[in-house]
Amino acid sequence: MKREITFYSRCFFYGKTVETVDHLFIQCEVTGQLWIFFLRLKNIS
């Protein structure tokens, strides 16, 4: 049995924009909130 993996080019979290490295680490609203949470947890401003 052969299994196929499907890759999506849209953002995993809300599917509105193309998922790029730049989008994932800087522009995505969801990951942006995760970055803020992580930085506050580590007391980094």
N, C-alpha and C positions, 0 to 999 in steps of 0.2 A: 504494500500500500504506500503510495506516494503522498506526502503531505505538502501542501503549499502554504507558504507564509505570505500574507497580504500586507504590504506596506502602504501607508496612507501619506500623502504629501501635505495634508492639512494638519493644523495644530491638534494634538491629541485631546487637549482640554476643552476647546470650544469650537474647533473646526472652521473658523472664519478666515484665517490667513494661512499662507504656505509656511510649513514648518522648516525653519532654517536654524543654524546655530545661533545666529544673531537674535532671531525671534525667541528662541528657547531660553537664552540666558539674559536677555535685556528687555525685549518688547512684550513678551507674554504677560498678561495680567495675573494669571495664576502663579506662575513661577516668580514673578516680581514680588508677590505677597510672601511667598516662601523665603525669598532672599531677605526681605525685611524682617521676618520672624527670626530667621537664623542669625542675622546680624545683631538684633536686639538681644537674643539669647546669649550671645558671646560678648555683649556690651561694646560693640563696635559701632561707631557713628559714621 
